[in-house]
Amino acid sequence: MLEIPLSDADWAKVESLFPELHAPRGRPRRSDREILNAILWQRQHKEKWHRLPATFPPQQTCYLRYTMWKNTGVLQRVDELLNVDQTGV
């Protein structure tokens, strides 16, 4: 079972999949590492998004990034790099 939050070693394996983006204005972007930890927690615990613990970023933010990463294949690549079982982290 994958350790959550991700260890520095595990994050180093997947960090290159998440290019650093800077918005010139507005609210600061949530860390991809924080969001990935939330997504992995949700998948591991098989909980609905509204049950995400408050220690993670807002559920809406996590879900939006989840759908974007799933549609672009980023999550599949994360699973491969971290040797995550697709049926239950």
C-alpha positions in Angstrom: 0.0 0.0 0.0 1.3 3.4 -0.9 2.2 5.8 1.9 0.2 9.0 2.0 1.4 11.7 2.1 3.9 10.7 -0.6 7.4 10.4 0.6 10.1 12.7 -0.9 11.4 9.7 -2.9 8.0 8.8 -4.3 7.3 12.5 -5.2 10.6 12.7 -7.0 9.5 9.8 -9.2 6.5 11.7 -10.5 7.3 15.3 -10.0 8.3 15.8 -13.7 4.8 15.0 -14.7 3.6 18.2 -13.1 5.2 21.3 -14.8 5.4 24.3 -12.6 2.7 26.9 -13.6 2.6 30.4 -12.4 -0.5 32.6 -12.6 0.4 36.2 -12.8 -2.6 37.3 -10.8 -5.3 35.9 -8.6 -5.3 33.2 -5.9 -2.1 31.2 -5.6 -2.3 27.8 -7.3 -2.5 24.8 -4.9 0.5 22.5 -4.9 0.3 19.6 -7.3 1.9 17.4 -4.5 -0.9 18.3 -2.1 -3.6 17.6 -4.7 -2.0 14.3 -5.7 -1.9 13.3 -2.0 -5.6 14.0 -1.8 -6.4 12.1 -5.0 -4.4 9.1 -3.8 -6.1 9.2 -0.4 -9.5 9.3 -2.0 -8.7 6.4 -4.2 -7.1 4.4 -1.4 -10.0 4.9 1.0 -12.7 4.6 -1.8 -14.5 7.7 -0.3 -16.6 10.3 -2.0 -15.0 13.6 -2.7 -17.1 15.4 -0.1 -15.5 13.1 2.6 -12.0 14.4 1.9 -10.4 15.4 5.2 -9.9 19.1 5.9 -6.1 18.5 5.9 -6.2 18.4 2.1 -7.0 21.3 -0.3 -10.7 21.9 -1.0 -12.6 19.0 -2.6 -13.6 21.0 -5.6 -10.0 21.9 -6.4 -8.9 18.3 -6.0 -11.8 16.9 -8.1 -11.1 19.4 -11.0 -7.4 18.6 -11.0 -8.3 14.8 -10.8 -10.5 15.0 -13.9 -8.0 17.0 -15.8 -5.1 14.6 -14.9 -7.3 11.6 -15.6 -8.3 12.9 -19.0 -4.8 13.8 -20.0 -3.3 10.5 -18.9 -1.2 12.0 -16.0 -2.8 9.8 -13.4 -2.2 6.6 -15.4 1.5 7.6 -15.7 1.6 8.3 -11.9 0.2 4.8 -11.3 2.8 3.3 -13.5 5.7 5.2 -11.9 4.6 4.4 -8.3 3.5 0.8 -9.1 0.0 1.6 -7.9 -2.6 -1.1 -8.3 -5.4 0.5 -10.4 -8.1 -1.3 -8.5 -7.1 0.1 -5.1 -4.0 2.1 -4.5 
